[in-house]
Amino acid sequence: MKGRLMTASARRLFGGAMALATALAGLPAAAEGADPWHPTLNFYGVTGLVDMPTGQSQPDGQFSTTFSTFAGMTRATLSFQIAPRLSGSFRFSRTKDLNLAGFVDYSDRSFDVQYRVLREGRILPDLVVGLQDFAGTGLAAAEYVVASKHLAPNLVLTGGIGWGRLGSYNPLGAPFGSRPPLNIGRGGSPNVDQYFRGPAALFGGVEWQPTDKLGLKLEYSSDDYAFEEGRGVIKHRSPFSFGVEYQARKHLRLGAYYLYGSELGVTAQISLNPKDRPAGGDLGKATYPVEPRPARSADPDAWSEDWVAQPQAADILRRNTAKMLAETGLVLEAMAISGDRVELWLRNPSYDAEAQAIGRAARVLTRTMPASVETFEIVPVVKGMPTAKVVLRRTDIEALENAPNGAARLFSVAGIADASRRPENLTYDEELYPRLTWSLAPYLKQELFDPDHPYRVDLGMRLATRYELRPGLFFSGSVTKSVTNAFSKGQLRPNNSVLPHVRTDEQLYTRQGDPGLETLTMAWYARPGQDLYGRVTAGYLERMYGGVSAELLWKPQHSRLALGVEVNYARKRDYDGGLGFRDYDIVTGHASAYYDLSQGYRVQLDAGRYLAGDWGATLAFDRVFANGWTVGAFATLTDVSAKEFGEGSFDKGIRVTIPISWMMGSSSRSTASTTIRPIQRDGGARLSVDGRLYETIDDYHRWGIERQWGKVWR
């Protein structure tokens, strides 16, 4: 920082870091020290030393946020360990007084990817091949091959060779040919012609962890920062940098550094792992245990089916079951009973794992059903639609509740089938419909990467209501009012889009539509046939559009493939958040394919017409964890050229969903979700409709239930 005060951008970014650090400080201390030490992060937010990468990888699933600043350069990076060998990063950086591309303070967005080729052994080191800023403006573009080896459990030596920025200081030559000149342009497109081209240079360093809390770093950098030095941003006097880091909390690491012989810098690293619950365990309330039946030889009368002929027997059993389910946080939607079988349609408003709800319902049935009822058919119901039918033998439930590896053994003997066919004697709970519910809760909305305001957050209140008329048919709506009015401050960004302004004028809705009607819809969900699901939604679908949306999904229980089609008529709403419309309407739609790759990985392809009238496809890749965490990335290419699209060249982004139960430890189906785009433009924009079918029912199908089955006895 050249001895001067931290920049305004740095203050804003570090203000966000400290707010998050404060939240982390309030997490239960029981989680401290639960994991072994893992590799640390560098100024670019990837596994590394000070400014250079290392050959190591984060633990599988690790999700990290890094805030760093030095010499007027501020970086905020999200990194995710996609698989044990593969990681990816998204970065927003801001350089003060760079005077580039018409901006005094220049902002940039970039993506990185790293792949670990070798895993450290007795002789071999960890070895990583990485691409830095591989699809951005290229200002920070670099490629590298780097190895790391433990000299002792707490001492790691790193050495590597880099190209691009990492090949600029004391280069060895250009082993793979010359590198094309830097072309900042609109950014967003892969710089394939530059990969591993041009001068190459060596870098390296050492990291020592003298204690569990303290870390020391020494680095020799191959980045000469000539571009920034030529504009007076930095003085590069030495290739050596030094740093000291402190593990303030399990999830929070702080660092201070002296870089390049002239600069002071600081970082805050926040790391979470979906597999590691901060609360340290499941704090939900206990449920009823299994109640075994008496032996048939000891009490043969208890096993008789004579009870079926008794008047009101089915109603009494249904009421008793509904009462006990309610005590465990579940809702009996409907039930069909015979002498040896019961089919229970179950609604789960409480637990993030469907397997947990199924297990608790099965245990309740062991206490309410006569001994002659041997087969339990439990059908999770969502939005009035029956999904999977989980068939369990009561004998297996009684034998495996406390058996070693009982969950896996129960799944091996369970049956899972489609539940579209309703039994003739299925009876609904008469008290469920019609039903009115409402809520008043705070909301938090963020706005990212505005050149004048890199991070803004708005806090407000949302009043939501829902009226369920009958199974599958309901009306819902929401009204919002900002409390902080954060988005109404400052000047409007100029809109230079040459496409219809289907998303780039969203700032007008946030400024003029407060308070505003957010949504007001009628939705109908149905099972039109075996393996088929249908939805029709009409009304004010989102803040910017109203209209009608219809969808049909084919998703067999035992297939990893699902296919869907959606058709929408959308009309643009007035900016004021009222009932009026503007003079823009369009018919859009997509054909979609979803495939579960197993091990929690899922790919989705949507092809069709988007809001601006452009035609193309969106490819998305998500990792879904058993506890409800989802981290994914998507990219959209349409017939809109990069020039027509504008800055960013094409639509792309990252999406993250974190279950509230993971954070708090208590039972909840609520989640916190966000989508991070480098920039929101009009090309590749899609209508936002709540309750699309695949995301609604995926957890209730075989692969979703199997993924969560470890919770069946909780």
C-alpha positions in Angstrom: 0.0 0.0 0.0 3.1 2.2 -0.3 2.4 3.5 3.2 -0.8 5.2 2.1 -4.3 4.6 3.4 -6.3 1.6 2.1 -8.4 2.4 -1.0 -12.1 2.9 -0.8 -12.6 -0.3 -2.8 -10.4 -2.2 -0.4 -12.3 -0.8 2.6 -15.6 -2.0 1.1 -14.3 -5.4 0.3 -12.6 -5.8 3.7 -15.7 -4.5 5.3 -17.6 -7.4 3.8 -14.8 -9.7 4.9 -14.9 -8.5 8.5 -18.7 -8.8 8.6 -18.4 -12.4 7.5 -15.5 -13.0 9.9 -17.7 -11.6 12.7 -20.4 -14.1 11.7 -17.9 -16.9 11.7 -16.7 -15.9 15.1 -20.2 -16.6 16.4 -20.2 -20.2 15.2 -20.2 -22.9 17.9 -16.7 -23.4 19.2 -17.2 -27.2 19.2 -16.2 -27.3 15.6 -12.7 -25.9 16.3 -9.9 -28.2 15.4 -12.2 -30.9 14.0 -10.2 -31.0 10.7 -6.4 -31.4 10.1 -4.5 -28.5 8.7 -5.0 -28.0 5.0 -3.1 -26.0 2.4 -3.4 -22.2 2.6 -4.4 -19.6 -0.1 -2.5 -16.9 -1.8 -3.3 -13.3 -2.9 -5.1 -14.7 -6.0 -7.3 -16.8 -3.7 -6.0 -20.1 -5.0 -3.9 -22.7 -3.1 -0.5 -21.0 -2.9 2.2 -19.0 -1.1 2.1 -15.2 -1.2 1.4 -14.4 -4.9 2.5 -17.7 -6.5 0.5 -21.0 -6.6 1.7 -24.3 -5.1 1.2 -27.9 -6.2 -1.2 -28.7 -3.4 -5.0 -28.9 -3.5 -7.7 -28.0 -0.9 -9.8 -30.8 0.7 -12.5 -32.1 -1.6 -15.5 -29.8 -1.6 -13.7 -26.9 0.1 -15.3 -23.6 -0.6 -13.1 -20.5 0.0 -13.4 -16.8 -0.1 -10.3 -14.6 -0.1 -10.1 -10.9 0.3 -6.6 -9.4 -0.4 -5.1 -6.0 -1.1 -1.6 -4.5 -1.7 -0.3 -1.6 -3.7 -3.8 -0.3 -4.6 -4.7 -3.7 -6.0 -7.7 -5.4 -4.4 -8.9 -8.9 -5.1 -11.9 -10.9 -4.0 -11.9 -14.6 -5.0 -14.3 -17.5 -4.7 -12.6 -20.9 -5.0 -14.2 -24.3 -5.0 -12.5 -27.8 -4.9 -14.8 -29.3 -7.5 -13.3 -32.8 -7.2 -10.2 -34.2 -5.3 -8.0 -33.2 -8.3 -9.9 -30.3 -9.9 -10.6 -26.8 -8.6 -11.9 -23.6 -10.0 -11.9 -19.9 -9.0 -13.8 -16.7 -9.9 -12.1 -13.4 -9.1 -13.1 -9.8 -9.0 -10.1 -7.4 -8.9 -9.8 -3.6 -8.8 -6.7 -1.6 -9.4 -6.5 2.0 -8.2 -5.1 4.6 -10.7 -4.4 2.1 -13.4 -6.0 4.4 -16.0 -7.0 1.6 -18.4 -9.9 1.2 -20.9 -11.3 4.6 -20.0 -11.4 3.9 -16.2 -9.1 5.6 -13.7 -9.7 2.7 -11.2 -9.9 -0.4 -13.3 -12.1 -3.4 -12.4 -11.7 -6.8 -13.9 -13.2 -10.3 -13.6 -11.4 -13.6 -14.2 -11.6 -17.3 -13.9 -9.0 -19.9 -12.9 -8.8 -23.6 -13.1 -6.3 -26.0 -11.6 -5.8 -29.8 -12.0 -3.6 -31.9 -9.8 -1.7 -34.4 -11.9 0.2 -36.1 -9.2 -0.5 -36.7 -5.5 2.3 -36.6 -3.1 3.9 -39.9 -2.1 7.1 -41.0 -0.4 9.1 -39.9 -3.4 6.8 -38.0 -5.8 5.5 -34.5 -5.0 2.1 -33.0 -5.5 2.0 -31.6 -9.1 -0.6 -29.1 -10.4 -1.2 -27.7 -13.9 -3.1 -24.4 -13.8 -4.6 -21.7 -15.9 -5.0 -18.2 -14.4 -7.5 -15.7 -15.9 -8.0 -18.1 -18.8 -11.3 -16.5 -20.0 -11.1 -12.9 -19.0 -9.5 -9.8 -20.4 -6.1 -11.5 -20.1 -4.7 -8.8 -17.8 -3.7 -11.4 -15.2 -3.5 -14.3 -17.6 -0.9 -17.0 -16.8 -0.3 -20.7 -17.0 1.9 -22.8 -14.8 3.2 -26.2 -13.7 4.1 -26.4 -10.1 5.2 -29.1 -7.6 5.2 -29.1 -3.8 6.8 -31.6 -1.4 6.7 -31.9 2.4 10.2 -31.8 3.9 8.6 -32.3 7.3 5.0 -32.5 8.4 4.9 -28.7 8.9 7.4 -27.6 6.2 6.5 -27.5 2.4 8.9 -26.7 -0.4 7.4 -25.4 -3.8 8.9 -24.9 -7.2 7.3 -24.2 -10.6 7.5 -22.7 -14.0 5.1 -20.2 -15.4 4.0 -18.4 -18.6 2.2 -15.1 -19.1 2.4 -13.0 -16.0 4.2 -15.8 -14.2 6.9 -15.9 -17.0 7.7 -12.2 -16.9 10.5 -11.9 -14.4 14.0 -13.2 -15.4 12.5 -15.5 -18.1 14.4 -18.6 -19.4 13.1 -18.3 -23.0 10.0 -19.3 -24.9 10.0 -23.1 -25.3 6.6 -23.3 -27.0 6.8 -20.2 -29.2 5.9 -16.6 -28.9 2.8 -15.3 -27.1 0.2 -13.1 -29.0 0.0 -9.6 -27.6 -2.5 -8.8 -24.9 -5.9 -7.7 -26.2 -8.2 -6.7 -23.3 -11.3 -6.1 -25.5 -14.6 -7.2 -24.0 -13.2 -10.2 -22.1 -15.0 -13.4 -21.3 -13.7 -15.5 -24.1 -11.0 -18.2 -23.6 -7.5 -17.0 -24.6 -6.6 -20.3 -26.1 -3.9 -19.0 -28.4 -1.9 -17.7 -25.4 -1.8 -20.9 -23.3 1.7 -21.9 -22.4 3.1 -19.5 -25.1 5.8 -16.9 -24.7 8.6 -16.5 -22.1 8.7 -18.9 -19.2 10.2 -18.3 -15.8 10.8 -20.2 -12.6 9.2 -19.4 -9.2 9.2 -21.1 -5.8 9.1 -20.8 -2.1 8.7 -22.4 1.3 5.9 -22.5 3.8 6.5 -23.3 7.5 3.8 -23.9 10.1 5.7 -23.6 13.5 2.4 -24.0 15.4 -1.2 -24.9 14.7 -2.1 -21.2 14.5 0.9 -19.6 12.9 2.3 -19.8 9.4 5.3 -18.3 7.7 5.9 -17.9 4.0 8.9 -17.0 1.8 8.4 -16.7 -1.9 10.5 -16.0 -5.1 8.0 -14.6 -7.7 8.2 -14.8 -11.5 5.8 -11.9 -12.0 7.5 -8.6 -12.7 4.3 -6.4 -12.5 5.7 -4.3 -15.4 2.3 -3.4 -16.6 1.3 -1.9 -13.3 4.7 -0.4 -12.6 4.6 1.4 -15.9 1.5 3.2 -14.7 2.8 4.0 -11.2 0.7 1.5 -9.3 3.6 -0.5 -7.8 7.4 -0.4 -7.4 8.9 -3.8 -8.1 12.3 -3.8 -6.3 12.7 -7.5 -5.5 11.3 -10.9 -6.6 11.1 -11.9 -2.9 8.0 -11.6 -0.7 7.5 -12.6 2.9 4.3 -13.3 4.9 3.0 -14.3 8.3 -0.5 -15.8 8.7 -2.6 -16.5 11.7 -5.5 -19.0 12.0 -7.9 -16.8 14.0 -10.7 -19.4 13.8 -11.2 -22.7 12.2 -12.8 -21.1 9.2 -10.9 -17.7 9.2 -7.2 -17.1 8.4 -5.6 -13.7 8.4 -2.3 -12.7 6.9 0.1 -9.7 6.6 2.9 -9.5 4.0 5.8 -7.5 2.6 5.9 -7.9 -1.1 8.4 -7.1 -3.9 10.7 -5.1 -1.7 8.3 -2.2 -1.5 4.7 -3.1 -0.6 2.6 -4.0 2.4 -0.4 -6.3 2.0 -3.1 -8.1 4.0 -5.5 -11.0 3.3 -8.5 -12.6 5.0 -9.2 -16.2 4.0 -12.6 -17.8 4.8 -12.9 -21.5 4.1 -15.9 -23.7 4.6 -16.5 -27.3 3.6 -20.0 -28.8 3.0 -18.9 -32.0 4.6 -18.1 -30.2 7.9 -21.1 -28.8 9.7 -20.1 -25.7 11.7 -22.5 -26.6 14.5 -20.7 -29.9 14.9 -23.7 -32.2 14.6 -27.4 -32.6 14.1 -29.2 -30.7 16.8 -32.7 -31.8 15.8 -35.1 -33.3 18.3 -35.2 -37.0 18.8 -38.1 -39.0 17.4 -40.0 -42.2 18.5 -38.0 -45.4 18.4 -39.3 -48.5 16.6 -41.9 -50.4 18.6 -41.4 -54.2 17.8 -44.4 -56.4 17.5 -45.0 -59.3 19.8 -43.9 -62.7 18.5 -46.7 -64.3 16.5 -46.4 -67.5 18.7 -46.7 -65.5 21.9 -49.7 -63.4 20.8 -51.4 -64.8 17.7 -54.5 -62.6 18.2 -52.4 -59.4 17.8 -51.5 -60.6 14.2 -55.1 -61.1 13.2 -56.6 -59.0 10.4 -60.1 -58.9 12.0 -59.6 -55.3 12.8 -60.3 -54.4 9.2 -64.0 -55.2 9.6 -64.3 -52.8 12.6 -66.2 -49.6 11.9 -64.0 -46.5 11.7 -60.8 -48.5 12.1 -59.1 -46.8 9.2 -60.1 -43.3 10.4 -58.8 -44.0 13.9 -55.5 -45.3 12.6 -55.2 -42.3 10.3 -55.9 -39.8 13.1 -53.4 -41.5 15.4 -50.8 -41.6 12.7 -51.4 -37.9 11.8 -51.0 -36.9 15.5 -47.7 -38.7 16.0 -46.3 -37.5 12.7 -47.2 -33.9 13.6 -45.2 -34.3 16.8 -42.1 -35.2 14.8 -42.6 -32.3 12.4 -44.3 -34.2 9.5 -47.7 -33.9 7.9 -50.0 -36.8 6.9 -51.3 -35.9 3.4 -53.3 -39.0 2.8 -53.4 -42.7 3.7 -54.7 -46.0 2.3 -54.9 -49.0 4.7 -55.5 -52.8 4.2 -55.0 -55.8 6.4 -51.3 -56.2 5.6 -50.3 -53.0 3.9 -50.4 -49.2 4.5 -49.6 -46.5 1.9 -48.7 -43.2 3.6 -48.5 -40.0 1.6 -46.2 -37.8 3.5 -45.5 -34.1 3.4 -42.1 -33.0 4.9 -42.0 -29.3 6.0 -39.2 -29.8 8.5 -36.2 -31.9 7.4 -33.7 -31.1 4.6 -33.2 -34.8 4.0 -36.1 -36.8 2.6 -34.6 -40.0 3.9 -34.8 -38.6 7.4 -38.5 -37.9 7.0 -39.1 -41.4 5.6 -37.2 -43.0 8.5 -39.2 -41.1 11.1 -42.5 -41.9 9.4 -41.6 -45.6 9.3 -40.9 -45.6 13.0 -44.2 -43.9 13.7 -46.0 -46.5 11.6 -44.5 -49.3 13.8 -46.3 -47.7 16.7 -49.7 -47.0 15.1 -50.3 -49.9 12.7 -51.7 -53.2 13.8 -49.2 -56.1 13.9 -50.7 -57.6 10.7 -49.5 -54.6 8.6 -46.2 -55.9 7.3 -45.6 -53.6 4.3 -45.1 -49.8 4.6 -45.3 -47.8 1.4 -44.2 -44.3 2.1 -44.8 -41.7 -0.6 -43.2 -38.2 -0.2 -45.5 -35.5 -1.6 -44.3 -32.2 -2.9 -46.6 -29.4 -4.1 -49.5 -32.0 -4.1 -47.6 -34.4 -6.3 -46.7 -38.0 -5.2 -43.1 -38.7 -6.1 -41.3 -41.9 -5.2 -42.9 -44.8 -3.4 -40.5 -46.2 -0.8 -41.5 -49.8 0.1 -40.2 -51.1 3.4 -40.9 -54.4 5.2 -41.8 -53.9 8.8 -39.7 -56.9 9.8 -36.6 -55.2 8.3 -37.3 -52.0 10.2 -37.6 -53.9 13.4 -34.4 -55.8 12.8 -32.1 -53.1 11.5 -32.9 -50.0 13.6 -29.9 -50.6 15.8 -27.9 -53.0 13.7 -24.4 -52.3 12.5 -24.5 -50.5 9.1 -28.2 -50.5 9.5 -28.9 -47.6 7.1 -27.1 -49.3 4.1 -28.7 -52.7 4.9 -32.2 -51.2 5.0 -31.6 -49.5 1.7 -30.5 -52.7 0.1 -33.8 -54.4 0.9 -36.0 -51.3 0.2 -38.0 -50.9 -2.9 -38.4 -47.6 -4.8 -41.1 -47.2 -7.5 -43.1 -44.5 -9.2 -46.1 -43.3 -7.2 -48.3 -41.8 -10.0 -51.1 -44.4 -9.5 -53.3 -43.7 -6.5 -54.9 -46.6 -4.6 -58.7 -46.6 -4.7 -59.1 -46.3 -0.9 -56.7 -43.4 -0.5 -58.2 -40.8 1.9 -56.9 -37.3 2.3 -56.8 -35.5 5.6 -59.8 -33.3 5.5 -58.2 -30.6 7.6 -55.4 -29.8 5.2 -57.4 -28.0 2.5 -58.1 -25.2 1.9 -55.2 -23.8 3.9 -53.8 -20.2 4.2 -50.2 -19.5 5.4 -48.2 -16.3 5.5 -44.8 -15.1 6.6 -43.0 -11.8 7.3 -39.3 -12.0 7.1 -36.2 -10.0 6.3 -34.5 -10.4 2.9 -31.0 -9.6 1.8 -30.2 -8.8 -1.9 -26.7 -8.1 -3.2 -25.4 -6.3 -6.2 -21.9 -7.2 -7.4 -19.3 -5.8 -9.7 -20.6 -2.3 -10.5 -17.4 -0.4 -11.3 -18.5 2.4 -8.9 -19.8 0.1 -6.2 -18.2 -3.4 -6.4 -20.4 -4.7 -3.6 -23.7 -3.4 -2.4 -26.2 -5.1 -0.3 -29.8 -4.1 0.4 -31.8 -5.2 3.4 -35.6 -5.2 3.5 -38.7 -7.0 4.5 -40.8 -9.5 2.5 -44.5 -10.3 3.2 -45.4 -13.6 1.6 -48.7 -15.5 1.5 -49.8 -18.9 0.1 -53.4 -20.3 -0.2 -53.6 -24.0 -1.0 -57.0 -24.7 -2.5 -56.6 -28.4 -3.1 -53.7 -30.8 -3.7 -51.5 -29.3 -6.4 -53.4 -26.0 -6.8 -52.4 -22.9 -4.9 -52.1 -19.2 -5.1 -49.1 -17.3 -3.7 -47.7 -13.8 -3.7 -45.1 -11.6 -2.1 -44.6 -7.9 -1.5 -41.2 -6.3 -0.6 -40.0 -3.1 1.0 -36.4 -2.0 1.2 -35.2 -0.8 4.6 -31.7 0.4 3.7 -32.5 1.7 0.2 -29.0 0.8 -0.8 -29.8 0.4 -4.5 -31.4 3.8 -4.9 -28.2 5.7 -4.1 -25.7 6.9 -6.7 -26.1 7.4 -10.4 -27.7 5.0 -12.9 -25.2 3.1 -15.0 -25.6 4.0 -18.7 -27.3 1.2 -20.7 -25.4 0.6 -24.0 -27.1 -2.7 -24.8 -28.1 -3.1 -28.5 -30.5 -5.9 -27.6 -33.9 -5.5 -26.1 -33.4 -4.4 -22.5 -34.7 -7.6 -20.9 -32.3 -7.6 -18.0 -30.0 -4.6 -18.3 -32.7 -2.2 -16.9 -33.2 -4.2 -13.8 -31.7 -1.2 -11.8 -34.8 0.7 -12.8 -37.0 -1.9 -11.1 -35.0 -1.8 -7.9 -35.1 2.0 -7.8 -38.7 2.7 -8.8 -40.4 -0.5 -7.5 -40.1 0.0 -3.8 -42.3 -1.0 -2.2 -43.4 -3.4 -4.9 -45.4 -6.5 -5.8 -42.7 -9.1 -6.3 -44.9 -12.1 -7.3 -48.6 -13.0 -7.6 -49.3 -16.3 -9.2 -51.6 -19.3 -9.5 -49.7 -22.6 -9.9 -51.0 -26.0 -10.7 -48.9 -29.2 -10.4 -50.1 -32.6 -11.5 -49.0 -36.2 -12.5 -50.4 -36.6 -16.0 -49.0 -40.2 -16.3 -46.3 -42.6 -15.1 -42.9 -40.9 -14.8 -44.5 -37.6 -15.9 -44.8 -34.4 -14.0 -46.6 -31.2 -15.1 -46.8 -27.6 -14.0 -48.7 -24.5 -15.1 -47.9 -21.1 -13.5 -49.7 -17.9 -14.4 -49.6 -14.3 -13.1 -46.8 -11.9 -12.0 -44.0 -14.5 -12.3 -41.1 -12.3 -11.1 -40.3 -8.7 -10.5 -39.7 -7.9 -14.2 -42.1 -10.2 -16.0 -45.6 -11.5 -15.9 -47.3 -14.2 -18.0 -47.9 -17.9 -18.3 -45.4 -20.7 -17.9 -46.1 -24.4 -18.7 -43.8 -27.3 -18.2 -43.7 -31.1 -18.7 -41.0 -33.3 -17.2 -40.2 -37.0 -17.8 -38.2 -38.4 -14.9 -38.3 -42.2 -14.3 -37.4 -43.4 -10.8 -34.6 -45.7 -11.9 -33.1 -43.6 -14.7 -30.3 -41.0 -14.3 -31.7 -39.2 -17.3 -34.6 -36.7 -17.2 -36.1 -34.8 -20.1 -38.3 -31.7 -20.0 -39.9 -29.0 -22.1 -41.1 -25.5 -21.0 -43.1 -22.9 -23.0 -43.6 -19.4 -21.6 -45.4 -16.3 -22.7 -43.8 -13.3 -20.9 -44.7 -9.6 -20.8 -42.5 -7.0 -19.3 -43.9 -5.3 -16.1 -43.8 -1.6 -15.3 -40.8 -0.3 -13.3 -43.0 0.8 -10.4 -43.7 -2.8 -9.2 -47.4 -2.4 -9.6 -49.9 -4.2 -11.8 -49.1 -2.5 -15.1 -47.1 -3.8 -18.1 -44.8 -2.3 -20.6 -44.8 -2.7 -24.4 -42.6 -5.8 -24.7 -43.7 -9.4 -24.8 -42.2 -12.6 -26.1 -42.8 -16.3 -26.3 -39.8 -18.2 -24.9 -39.1 -21.9 -24.2 -36.6 -24.6 -23.7 -36.1 -28.3 -24.1 -34.0 -29.6 -21.3 -31.9 -32.7 -20.5 -30.7 -33.5 -17.0 -28.3 -36.3 -16.2 -27.1 -37.5 -12.8 -23.5 -38.5 -13.2 -23.4 -40.2 -9.7 -21.2 -39.2 -6.8 -23.2 -36.0 -6.5 -22.3 -34.6 -9.9 -25.1 -33.4 -12.2 -25.2 -31.9 -15.7 -28.0 -30.0 -17.3 -28.5 -28.7 -20.9 -31.2 -26.3 -21.8 -31.7 -25.3 -25.5 -34.3 -22.9 -26.9 -35.3 -19.2 -27.1 -34.3 -16.6 -24.5 -36.0 -13.4 -23.4 -34.3 -11.1 -25.9 -35.4 -13.4 -28.8 -32.0 -15.0 -29.2 -31.7 -18.8 -29.7 -29.0 -21.0 -28.1 -28.2 -23.3 -25.2 -27.1 -23.2 -21.6 -24.8 -25.9 -20.1 -24.7 -26.2 -16.3 -22.6 -28.4 -14.1 -23.5 -28.8 -10.4 -22.1 -30.7 -7.5 -24.8 -31.7 -5.0 -23.9 -32.8 -1.5 -25.9 -35.2 0.6 -26.6 -32.4 3.2 -28.1 -30.0 0.6 -25.1 -27.9 -0.4 -25.0 -27.2 -4.1 -22.2 -25.5 -6.0 -22.3 -25.1 -9.7 -21.4 -23.2 -12.8 -23.2 -22.4 -16.1 -22.5 -20.8 -19.5 -24.9 -19.8 -22.2 -24.1 -19.4 -25.9 -26.7 -18.0 -28.3 -26.8 -16.6 -31.8 -26.0 -13.2 -30.3 -22.4 -12.4 -31.2 -19.8 -11.3 -28.6 -19.9 -7.8 -30.0 -23.7 -7.6 -29.7 -23.6 -9.1 -26.2 -21.1 -6.5 -25.0 -18.8 -6.8 -22.0 -18.3 -10.4 -21.0 -18.9 -11.8 -24.5 -21.5 -14.4 -23.2 -23.6 -15.1 -20.1 -21.9 -17.3 -17.5 -21.8 -17.5 -13.7 -21.6 -19.5 -10.5 -24.5 -20.6 -8.3 -24.4 -21.7 -4.7 -27.1 -23.0 -2.3 -26.4 -23.5 1.4 -29.0 -25.2 3.6 -29.8 -23.3 6.8 -29.7 -26.6 8.7 -26.0 -27.0 7.8 -25.3 -23.6 9.3 -27.4 -23.8 12.4 -27.6 -27.5 13.2 -31.3 -27.5 13.7 -33.9 -29.0 11.4 -35.0 -26.8 8.5 -35.8 -26.9 4.8 -34.8 -23.3 4.2 -31.8 -22.5 2.1 -29.6 -19.5 1.3 -29.0 -19.2 -2.5 -27.1 -16.8 -4.7 -26.1 -16.6 -8.3 -22.9 -14.7 -9.1 -22.5 -13.4 -12.7 -19.4 -11.5 -13.8 -21.9 -9.2 -15.5 -25.6 -9.3 -16.3 -26.4 -8.5 -19.9 -29.4 -9.1 -22.2 -28.1 -12.0 -24.2 -28.9 -15.5 -22.9 -31.4 -14.1 -20.3 -34.0 -16.6 -19.1 -37.4 -16.0 -17.4 -37.3 -16.6 -13.6 -40.1 -19.0 -12.6 -40.4 -20.4 -9.0 -40.9 -24.1 -8.6 -39.5 -25.5 -11.9 -40.2 -29.3 -11.8 -36.7 -30.8 -11.8 -35.4 -28.8 -8.9 -38.7 -29.4 -7.1 -38.7 -33.2 -7.3 -35.1 -34.3 -7.7 -34.5 -34.9 -3.9 -37.6 -37.1 -3.8 -36.4 -39.6 -6.5 -34.3 -42.6 -6.1 -30.9 -40.9 -6.6 -31.8 -38.1 -4.3 -33.1 -40.4 -1.6 -30.1 -42.7 -1.9 -27.7 -39.7 -1.6 -29.4 -38.8 1.8 -30.1 -42.3 3.0 -27.5 -42.0 5.8 -30.0 -40.0 7.7 -32.8 -42.5 7.6 -32.3 -43.5 11.3 -31.9 -39.9 12.6 
